[in-house]
Amino acid sequence: MNKTPPRHGLARVLSKQGVCSRSEAARWVAAGRVTVDGRVVRDPEFPIVQGRHRILVDGERSGDARRLYLMLNKPRGLVTTAHDERGRDTVYRCFDGAELDGAPLPWLAPVGRLDKASEGLLLFCNDPQWAARITDPEHGPDKTYHVQIDAIPDEALLRALGEGVDADGERLRAKSARLLRAGEKNAWLEIVLDEGRNRQIRRLLAAFDLETLRLIRVAIGSLALGDLGKGQWRNLDEADLRSLS
């Protein structure tokens, strides 16, 4: 018995090809910029069988964009989204006017997120399959953070962070937690996560009555933020990509 091939909405297909975000694709379709097999389609949910249809955007074949992978040192105060309904500055401000090899950057999606108050290493790409591997909660690479807290932790607290705590119906834990340095009233910890839950570190620390003063992601797998300046980005080379595989 032959199975009917799966169909997906046109906007979703464009997004999965790494052409643009799904919401942006929906706007392009509604504006008449997209053709399917030579016919303009204005319905973002128009059913598409992957690989069967010829899809053009502004007369050019979709999915042909060069695959790019970037790392950004995200500044504090930016939200990780393409469009913010509240008008806040987004991480895409860091790419204003950006070019690579003399050409404007194609649309790139963030790989995972950092919340507005967090900073540090954030990846971008136009390769949804690669992004899914990086963010996979079971098989993706560990994430390393340097976190400033409003207390001086003892060894018992560091062990407790690794053992975890139940909060809001979830088990929150760090893969590891160690003291980096301490002052009179606060300290810096290195916290490693092997899963990605919403605001996981802040919620974990709050469960122990600790306030997060600063949170910086310094590495994903063996890819380190290094000396990349705040708000600066660079292209990932083959060695970088291998370090994340």
NORKA-V253588 format. One record per helix or strand of 3 or more residues. SS is the DSSP state (H for helix, E for strand). FROM is the first residue (numbers start at 1). TO is the last residue. If there is no record, write none. Layout:
SS_FROM_TO / SS_FROM_TO
This chain:
H_10_16 / H_22_30 / E_34_36 / E_55_57 / E_69_74 / H_91_95 / E_109_111 / E_119_125 / H_128_135 / E_143_149 / H_155_163 / E_165_167 / E_170_172 / E_176_182 / E_187_193 / H_200_206 / E_212_220 / E_233_235 / H_238_244
